[in-house]
Amino acid sequence: MVKEELSTENRPDNTAFTQQRLPAWQPILSAGIIIPGFVLIGLAFIGIGVALLVTSQSIQVMEIDYTGVDQGSPCFKCTDSTVSNCKCEIEFTIDKLFEGPVFFYYGLSNYFQNYRKYGASKDASQLSGDLDYFTSPATECDPYIKDNNDKPIVPCGSIANSMFNDSFVLSRLINGAKEVVPLDGKGISWWTDYNVKYRNPSITPLKNAFNGTVKPINWPRPAYELDTSDPANNGFINQDFLVWMRRAALPNFRKLYRRITEGNYADGLPAGDYSLEITYNYPVLSFDGRKKVVFSNVSWMGGKNEFLGIAYLVIGSLCVIMSIVMLIVYAKFKFPDED
Amino acid sequence: MLRRIFNRLLGGDERRVDSRTIYIGHRSCPASEAFIPPPKFCDNRIVSSKYTIWNFLPKNLFEQFRRIANFYFLIIFLVQVIVDTPTSPVTSGLPLFFVIIVTAIKQGYEDWLRHKADNEVNKYPVKVLEDGKPVDKDSEKIKVGDVVEVKENETFPCDLILLQSSRDDNTCFVTTASLDGESNHKTHYTVPDTEKDLDSLSATIECEQPQPDLYKFVGRMHIYKSNQEPAVRSLGPENLLLKGATLKNTQKILGVAVYTGMETKMALNYQGKSQKRSVVEKSINAFLLVYLCILLSKALVCTTLKYVFQNKPGQDEPWYNEKTQREKDTNLYLKMFTDFLSFMVLFNFIIPVSMYVTVEMQKFLGSFFIGWDKDFYDPEIKEGALVNTSDLNEELGQVEYVFTDKTGTLTQNNMEFIECCIDGFQYKYHDSSSELDGFGVTYGPMSKLQQKAGWEREELFLRALCLCHTVQVKESTEQPQGQEDGQKNQVDGSVLDGEVPSAPQEEKGFIASSPDEIALVKGAMRYGFTFMGLESKTMKILNKNDVEMYELLHVLNFDPVRRRMSVIVRTRSGDTLLFCKGADSSIFPRVKLEEVERIRMHVERSATEGYRTLCVAYKCLSAEEYEHADKGLKEARLALQDREEKLTAVYNQVETGMSLIGATAVEDRLQEEAAETMEALQGAGIKVWVLTGDKMETAKSTCYACRLFQRNTELLELTVRTLEERGRRREDRLHELLLEYHKKTVQDSPLAKTSWSVGNQDYGFIVDGASLTMVLNSSSDSNTSHYKNLFLQICQNCTAVLCCRMAPLQKAQIVKLVKNSKGSPITLSIGDGANDVSMILEAHVGIGIKGKEGRQAVRNSDYAIPKLKHLKKLLLAHGHLYYVRIAHLVQYFFYKNLCFILPQFLYQFFCGYSQQPLYDAAYLTMYNICFTSMPILAYSLLEQHIGMEVLLCNATLYSDIAKNAMLRWPPFIYWTLLGVYHGLLFFFGVRLLFGNLALPDNGQVFGNWSYGTIVFTVLVFTVTLKLALDTRHWTWINHFVIWGSLAFYVLFSLFWGGIIWPFLSQQRLYFVFANMLSSVSTWLVMILLVLLSLLPEILLPVLRKPRGPHARQKKMVESSEGGLQSPRSPARPLLMRTFSDESNTVI
């Protein structure tokens, strides 16, 4: 409507803000800053790059595919899905000391743990030990909510159902005799997953909590019997279960299986022959997947990764080269500041 | 509104409909006419509010979702609710909800204010006469036909016809300050014969249907008296009291309501102006389309690839990921469709809701800086700049053509009487105080040339000046009570005494709609003829010591078409005289030829000196002549239809055969810094066109004075004068001239297009209204478009164009012509008067000057500034900055969302096209709302990539951003490529990192949410630091929001991942961020990726260096030196006398 003109003194405020005169820092990226800056950054990057590369080189990695695609491979016999409780053995040799602590991973390829529906197919409340959700799991778990007898599945959902269930026994061959390498199954999952995020129901014995429920269809044993050797490592806080439940980002992934930290092998795997006995349960060939085991040690930068070191070296040298080019250009065409 | 239409439909075809009949006091009229039941008029309720409590929600939501963007987001939201989509509806619902709620609250609050204002008006107590007694009523209860009583200083509750006034002379005074800002007192008249005895008055009013023009009203009143033929009185705007105006200097009046409520002229005038849209908005829409296409194609690609992928053996339904029964049952094509929708939803963030919010906020908040700028504050009128719309801020930085009015805009409209010429003798006024005494007897000292005209002629001339005007004497406001009497006494006393000291009279002051008139009356006063005022149709003049009385018979009003006005007065001796004053072109044809020659020279000389000239003529009317004229005038005034035309015809008939007495010259001083402003605008590459109703000579000299025309400017004239030369047909000559000028400006100077600096001849183009009409409405249609083109091309190649003798509508025509020409340049109109309103509304940006000719221009403008000189800063500094800011804002927004969504798109290739989101829902939602919104908002409000002073000094910088330079396709493609580069880098950089077995040094592995969080962290840091690199002006606010946003992101992520959230079903991000920070490799890769992304941004300005800030500094030094070299600029005489270099004119 009608705009009332203020007849009173309506002089605008004379503040730095209203007059757009706030004190301001006006950085100008000039050659004088950029060339030395680039040299510095370049040198720092080259330094980091070299360190990374050297570290990465020192990390030992050994991968063994045991899918058994080739007829000649030891695990070929297990690829037939009709065979149950199939075991196969792979022998390998380590030339020099595999420095410890050695981490024992299993790896899957062409396995989409990052499918959206797959990833959503779990019940977080159930997994945090809420008994209400034992009887009626969340709908996201579909088609693994209830079995054919209409009994609720605990833990429900595709992720739990598809838990990796190959197991490995690593032995060192000393003069024809096998010496089993002790594998440490603790601390392979995130501390927070183990201690906070996943909880068992506070009912002892744990078995009672699962009354009226059934185990996931593909599991050989119910959740409270996942680890027969260690009663504390059962239910939803079973370390292998936790590792599996943390979905991998990419279709080719590795997951930590065990650490080799104990006994004679605390310093690593000595050079020699080893045998890996695999209880082959997990079918992957139906979707053209691959299985492998990986031994690796880690450094401050984690596992082996050449990419990072090379990238740092490349970019570092690029920066140095750019600054030299710029220096030449400016030397030729003069610094504009100076005339 | 509806009711009106309804009324019209039902109101009977037979009786409709250019007029309405009103029964005064609802009394049916006697006998003669059959009583027609009065149709229902709308009540006097003003409804400016849009909503009621009941319809607010649906109506407001409807209004909001009519906006295409909101609708799009609503659709996305609904898809998310209905279809099983990857992201929860919250991610898009929350921002949309937020936007809708905020807008609704804002609009609701505004509407509440309107309701309050409406109520105040509607419940205002008024007195309505019922059975002769005033009864208190609410204002909204007034009906058409009610007789309403209004007291002094009250505003009229509806449009009234004045019936009775408490003043003796049957007039009342009114100010329309709240309607059009004109604070002078306007006189309104009662209808004759109605003034007494309202109770017995039986009359009807027939008047036109409501229409918005404040200054037009036609009506007729039939007064029925017993046993007499009904008397008919004409009604005009002078009888109509408008709602919103205030009664002044009059104790009370009675009036009959003719238009009420929403049909009052005020209400009709405040119906919304048409929305202007800025080029930036058009660019945004174009970019949006591109992004929409990107979005659709992304979704399409993913859907296709998904089904290709699923065709591979084992991939459709691997055993670990069995389908549910429902999925198996769903039709394949329906599945495809829902997949497509899901992908759309997944990628929909590429078009963010928040961009609209941020753009709106930027415009709204940014516009405050104009109002706040103290450089725009004018101590004289105690006002700063006014922003009527914030939608066009950036348009101020894009102006290519400025159309400026002359009077009041380039010039001050502060008139001073300079000289006059009587019968060919020049009189120049030297010094007021010393020579005032001896001046009634002899005019000797006044005369520059020692020759003089006869004193009778001199007196006649001065009388003409004193009589021929519509000036009022400002009544003293010292006595608020009994003002009327006091005033009368004062005047009477002075008459009786016959001697009034001159000083108080000088102070007394005059009020008129045009400052020329005041200047003339004051001029006459200096020569001893003082206008005392108009009292009951009698004009009093104090001629030294004698009071002369003239009966004012008729005023033949001024209008811009006739360009003259006249009065008919009767002297005491009974002679009837007509005095006429007007522009020379309108007077010369109406006087004797031999008189013209004596005066013409003076007029033209005065005009070339930049003065406004008026010629004064008179005529003695014989009794018969007067009778005839009187009859004609009265008849024409009574006409209901075509009154204007009929009046004009009578005016033309009366104003003939006059004899010329003399001419006056009034100086209209240039506005402060007018020349500097114009120079700066031209330096900025803006073409300045002067559109004026004034004479060519006057306008031309103003142009020279403003340095729009330089001395070496070659003037091309296309005026009636050049057209009529050589005795050829005008059309032929027009054709010839157009071709000649076209050759000169366009064909012969190919350089003009590439560089306009070296050795090029500047051209100035002058065209007048009549010639323009010929160009635009040529006899044959084929010529019209041809001429138009030629005309435009000539104009576009001239540095300055002067269009004189323009009618208001022609001004708008010119603006429209240029606006729609090739390349659709951005136009700006600036003016101060009612005659500029049409061009202000027509141009892309309309600027009003808070000048002396009322407030209409200001009211209709987009921006209003107190002085012309403020235009320079408004365009060169504010406009430039606003444009750069918003352009950067828009580009940045598209960029940051492209590189936000691209990794999510790429991730689909690695997750089996399963629509797995890469980022957590919280990140998806917060990215645009919290993490990256504040820095760009602060940037878009505070950035000064070049300081204001530098922008003002170097006008050429303005042309750097001309033609929407920062929002054209090349920069858009640059930003898009940058976004793609960043997106690719983020995704594949992290992907290579994930080639690693384990990232932390405890050998554990990261999952998919860690992957997304790393990408997201790199993303947030990169886009924020990218903006930091672009920021050239770091105030503490910038520092605060940029570093604050990053800190907020980190803290939020820690917090979000640090708690098991009770209301979330999935704790996906629990400790993901903290875990990520524990890995050295992750740190290293993030640093690497951020730096690698920004590397081109750092290098590019360095490689572009040569015209970087140093060159700019150099320029600044040069310009300041230049400023020293020309110290004349500020203190120069306002008019340069050397400019009238006629030899330059090409004829």
Interface residues (C-beta under 8 A of the other chain):
Chain A: M1 V2 K3 E4 E5 S7 E9 N10 R11 P12 D13 N14 T18 Q19 Q20 L22 P23 A24 W25 Q26 P27 I28 L29 S30 A31 I34 I41 F45 I48 L52 V61 P101 F103 Y105 Y111 F112 Q113 N114 Y115 R116 K117 Y118 G119 A120 A124 S125 S128 A138 E140 D142 P143 Y144 S158 N161 S162 G187 I188 S189 W190 T192 V196 K197 V243 R246 R247 A248 A249 L250 P251 F253 R254 K255 L256 R259 P283 S286 F287 D288 V294 S296 V298 S299 W300 M301 G302 G303 K304 N305 F307 L308 A311 Y312 I315 M322 M326 F333 P336 D337
Chain B: S48 P86 R114 A117 S178 L179 G181 G244 M266 Y270 K312 P313 G314 Q315 P318 W319 Y320 N321 E322 K323 T324 Q325 R326 F368 F369 G371 W372 D373 K374 F376 Y377 P379 K382 E383 G384 R859 F910 C911 G912 S914 Q915 Q916 P917 L942 Q944 M948 R991 L992 L993 F994 G995 N996 L997 A998 L999 P1000 D1001 N1002 G1003 Q1004 V1005 F1006 G1007 N1008 S1010 Y1011 G1012 L1029 R1032 H1033 W1034 T1035 W1036 I1037 N1038 I1060 L1064 S1065 Q1066 Q1067 Y1070 F1071 N1075 S1079 V1080 S1081 L1084 V1085 L1088 L1091 L1092 L1095 I1098 L1099 P1101 V1102 K1105 P1106 G1108 P1109 H1110 A1111
